[in-house]
């Protein structure tokens, strides 16, 4: 799989080098599409997480990051926030969490569609 906008190691869990390869291909294709729509860089704060890293960083039990179907994109201003959220929706994301410093997106089919605030 070729990604125009990302390197697979951007999605590594910090405790396991190369773990970004465990990301779901359909998720990465959708995120790449969102980045293409946005026309601004996406800095990945968190992609794949091991169970240990998820606990260490305060992630939720059952986090979609554990399945490789989620990412947190750095964002700390309103101008970029609307661009990123619109691009995610255009790319088919139906689960989006908005925080002060990041935007979570996932394609977890085991969870209901939602937009939430942290």
N, C-alpha and C positions, 0 to 999 in steps of 0.2 A: 504494500500500500504506500502510495506517495502522498504526502501532505505538503501543500503549498506554503502553509504559514507556520508550521510547528515542527520541532524536532521531538522525536518520541521520548527522549530523556527529560524533556520539560515536565513529563507526567510521572516521573519516578517518585516513589515513596522515599523520603529522605533517608530511611534506614536500609534500603535495599537498592543498590545500583542496578539499573537495567529493568526494574519492575514496571516501568512505563509500557513495556511490551505486553503487559497484561491488560492494558486498556482495550475496551470493546471497539472493534473496527467501525461499526455503524455509528457509535458515539463520536469517534474521531472524525469521521467523514462529515457528520452534521456540524461539529464544532468548526471544522475547516470551512464549511459553507457559511456559517455565521460570521466568521472572521472576514470572509470574502465580501459579504454584504456590508459589514461595518466599515471597512476601509480605514480602520485604525488598529494599531497593534493590540494583541491580547497577551498579557503577561499571566502565565499560569501560576497561581499561588499553591494550588494543591490539585493533584490528579489522583492517580492510584494511591491507595493507602493500605499498608499491611494492618492486620488487627492490632499489633503492638503500637504502631505509629498512630492509628486512629484513637486508641485509648490515651496515648501520651499527649496528643494535641487537643483532647477534649471533644473528639468527634462523637456523634451519636451511635448508640448500638444499632446495628442494621444499616449503617451509612451506605449510601450508594457508591461512595468512593471505594469501598471494599470490593465491589463488583466490577470496578473499572468503567462505570457508566456515569461518572460525575467529574466536574472540575469547578474550581473556584478561580475566577478571573479577577485580577487586581483592578480596582476602580475606586477613586476617591473624589470624583467630582460629578456634578449633575450633567454637564454637557456630554461626557463620555458614557455616563450611566444610561441615558436614554438611547444612545446609539447602540450600545451593547445589548440592552434588553430588546430593542426592536429587531436587531439582527438575529438574536436567539429565537425569537418568535417566528421570524421569516424562515429560519432554518428548520423549524418544526419542534423546537423545545416547548414543552408544556409544563415543566417543573422548574421554576426560577425563584431563587431566594436572593433578596437584596439586603446587603449590609452596608455599613458606612464605608468600608474599605475594600469590599469585594462583591462579586455577583456569583452566586452558585447556580449551576445549571446541571441537570441530569436527564437521562433518558431511562429511568428505572420503571419498567413496565409493571412492576409489582406494587407500585405506589400510585395514588390518585394524582391527577393533574392539579397543580396548585401554583400560586405565586404568594410568597410570604416575605416578611420582614424579620431581620434578626435584631 
